[in-house]
Amino acid sequence: MPKRDSVHNLIKQALINDGWDITDDPYIISYGKRFLFVDLGAKESRFIGARREGVKIAVEIKEFQGRSVIADMEQAVGQYVLYRLLLKKTDTDRLIYLAVPSAAYEGIFKEPVGELIISDLPLSLIVIDTDKKEVIRWILPPSIGK
């Protein structure tokens, strides 16, 4: 199993505080002879706003604290795309999200390269205030958010 990001438990708690039941830690995708580990699997535990009860998500957590923020982005996007493809084959009801601390969102994701990835990939993103352990923002691609 891969090493967890240092913000793993803070982001996990923020999702719990936001009304999610953590069902898997990690969420394992089995495909062919391979097993891949997404950081969390969760299920909506209560009706909040427009979200439906019972929605299932997989959450990949990235803190963007490596030597190169671009290398971190390349790794995060690669994992996100691979997991999204595999979930389309193995768990079609589960949505994939990338969860990041607010500092990463205010940094690389507010730069043109980050904005391009969010809009054109498209990327579903959860922004977390790790100090308060709360979800600040859910960012859905335009085609999903409508």
C-alpha positions as CSV (number, residue, x, y, z in Angstrom):
1,M,0.0,0.0,0.0
2,P,1.4,3.4,-0.9
3,K,2.5,5.9,1.7
4,R,-0.3,8.3,2.8
5,D,0.0,12.1,2.4
6,S,0.6,13.9,5.7
7,V,-2.9,15.6,5.4
8,H,-4.7,12.3,4.9
9,N,-6.4,12.2,8.3
10,L,-7.2,15.9,8.3
11,I,-9.0,15.5,4.9
12,K,-10.7,12.4,6.1
13,Q,-12.0,14.2,9.1
14,A,-13.2,17.1,7.0
15,L,-15.2,14.7,4.8
16,I,-16.7,13.1,7.9
17,N,-17.6,16.6,9.3
18,D,-19.3,17.3,5.9
19,G,-21.6,14.4,6.2
20,W,-19.7,11.5,4.6
21,D,-19.3,8.0,5.9
22,I,-15.9,6.7,5.2
23,T,-16.5,3.2,3.8
24,D,-12.9,2.4,2.7
25,D,-9.5,3.6,3.8
26,P,-8.1,2.9,1.3
27,Y,-10.6,2.2,-1.5
28,I,-9.2,-0.7,-3.5
29,I,-9.8,-1.0,-7.2
30,S,-9.1,-4.5,-8.6
31,Y,-8.6,-4.7,-12.4
32,G,-7.1,-7.7,-14.1
33,K,-4.2,-8.9,-12.0
34,R,-3.7,-5.4,-10.5
35,F,-4.8,-3.7,-7.3
36,L,-4.8,0.1,-7.1
37,F,-5.3,2.1,-3.9
38,V,-7.4,5.2,-3.9
39,D,-7.0,7.0,-0.6
40,L,-10.6,6.9,0.5
41,G,-14.0,5.6,-0.4
42,A,-17.0,7.4,1.1
43,K,-20.8,7.4,0.9
44,E,-23.1,10.4,1.6
45,S,-24.8,9.7,4.9
46,R,-27.4,12.4,4.9
47,F,-29.3,14.7,2.6
48,I,-27.4,18.1,2.3
49,G,-28.6,20.7,-0.1
50,A,-28.8,19.3,-3.6
51,R,-26.7,16.2,-2.9
52,R,-28.6,12.9,-2.9
53,E,-28.3,10.5,0.0
54,G,-26.2,7.4,-0.9
55,V,-23.9,9.1,-3.4
56,K,-20.6,7.2,-3.5
57,I,-17.2,8.8,-4.1
58,A,-13.6,7.8,-4.3
59,V,-11.1,10.4,-3.1
60,E,-7.5,10.7,-4.0
61,I,-5.6,13.0,-1.5
62,K,-2.7,15.2,-2.6
63,E,-0.9,17.8,-0.5
64,F,1.4,19.3,-3.2
65,Q,4.4,19.7,-0.9
66,G,7.0,18.0,-3.0
67,R,10.1,19.4,-4.6
68,S,8.2,20.4,-7.7
69,V,4.6,21.4,-7.7
70,I,4.4,20.6,-11.4
71,A,5.7,17.0,-10.7
72,D,3.1,16.8,-8.0
73,M,0.4,17.9,-10.5
74,E,1.6,15.4,-13.1
75,Q,1.3,12.6,-10.5
76,A,-2.0,13.7,-9.2
77,V,-3.6,14.1,-12.6
78,G,-2.2,10.8,-13.8
79,Q,-3.6,9.0,-10.8
80,Y,-7.0,10.8,-11.1
81,V,-7.3,9.9,-14.8
82,L,-6.3,6.2,-14.3
83,Y,-8.7,5.9,-11.3
84,R,-11.5,7.5,-13.3
85,L,-11.0,5.1,-16.2
86,L,-10.9,2.1,-13.9
87,L,-14.0,3.2,-11.9
88,K,-16.0,3.4,-15.2
89,K,-15.3,-0.3,-15.6
90,T,-15.5,-1.6,-12.0
91,D,-17.8,0.7,-10.0
92,T,-19.8,2.9,-12.4
93,D,-21.9,4.5,-9.6
94,R,-18.8,5.9,-7.8
95,L,-17.5,9.4,-8.6
96,I,-13.8,10.2,-8.3
97,Y,-12.5,13.4,-6.7
98,L,-9.1,14.9,-6.0
99,A,-9.0,16.4,-2.5
100,V,-6.4,19.1,-1.8
101,P,-5.6,21.5,1.0
102,S,-6.7,25.1,0.4
103,A,-3.1,26.2,0.1
104,A,-2.6,24.0,-2.9
105,Y,-5.9,25.2,-4.4
106,E,-4.9,28.9,-3.9
107,G,-1.5,28.1,-5.4
108,I,-1.2,25.8,-8.4
109,F,-4.9,25.4,-9.1
110,K,-5.4,29.2,-9.3
111,E,-2.6,29.4,-11.9
112,P,-3.4,29.0,-15.6
113,V,-2.1,25.4,-15.7
114,G,-4.4,24.5,-12.7
115,E,-7.4,26.2,-14.2
116,L,-6.8,24.4,-17.5
117,I,-6.8,21.0,-15.8
118,I,-10.0,21.7,-13.8
119,S,-11.9,22.9,-16.9
120,D,-10.5,20.8,-19.7
121,L,-9.6,17.5,-18.2
122,P,-12.3,17.8,-16.5
123,L,-11.3,17.4,-12.8
124,S,-13.6,17.1,-9.8
125,L,-12.0,18.8,-6.9
126,I,-12.6,19.0,-3.1
127,V,-10.9,22.0,-1.4
128,I,-10.2,21.4,2.3
129,D,-9.3,23.8,5.1
130,T,-7.0,21.5,7.0
131,D,-6.7,23.7,10.0
132,K,-10.5,23.7,10.6
133,K,-11.0,20.2,9.1
134,E,-13.8,21.4,6.9
135,V,-14.7,21.3,3.2
136,I,-14.4,24.7,1.7
137,R,-15.5,24.0,-1.8
138,W,-16.7,21.2,-4.2
139,I,-15.6,22.0,-7.7
140,L,-17.3,20.0,-10.4
141,P,-16.6,20.2,-14.1
142,P,-19.2,22.3,-16.1
143,S,-20.8,19.1,-17.7
144,I,-21.2,17.4,-14.3
145,G,-22.2,20.5,-12.3
146,K,-25.3,21.2,-14.4
